[in-house]
Amino acid sequence: EFDGAGDPVIVKAKGMRTTLNVGDFTAVLDGGAGQVLITWAATLLPPLEVAPRVALNEGPGMGWGELVVANATAVKVFTTDETGAGASLKFNVELH
């Protein structure tokens, strides 16, 4: 979950692995308005096979995600306002 304010930070992490926590993610980088890169150690999660699901916590707007490289340890999240312009909005991201 990203709170949409200032530099992106992970506010909360939840997973089937009970020891997963916010500090396990090695980098959360602001890529400009409406772009956030999230990375983690290779041993943290199994390889991802599909793009992440993104849901906005505020709006109107739209959010989506993509794998940086298939089965890699990073995803990029994009959020836009109602006009389609990049905007730093609050979001949740699900990794599968």
BELMOWO-V275195 format. One record per pair of residues at least 12 apart in sequence whose ideal C-beta (glycine too) atoms are under 6 Angstrom apart, sorted by the first residue. I is the first residue (numbers start at 1). J is the second residue. If there is no record, write none. Layout:
I/J  I/J
This chain:
1/92  2/91  3/90  4/88  4/89  4/90  7/30  8/28  8/30  8/36  9/28  10/22  10/25  10/28  24/44  25/40  26/39  26/40  27/39  33/86  33/87  34/78  34/79  34/80  34/86  34/87  35/78  36/77  37/76  38/75  39/73  39/74  40/73  42/73  47/71  48/67  48/95  50/96  51/65  51/66  51/67  52/65  52/75  52/93  52/95  53/94  54/77  54/91  54/93  55/92  56/89  56/91  57/90  58/89  58/90  60/82  61/80  61/81  61/82  61/89  62/80  63/79  63/91  64/78  65/77  65/93  77/93  79/91
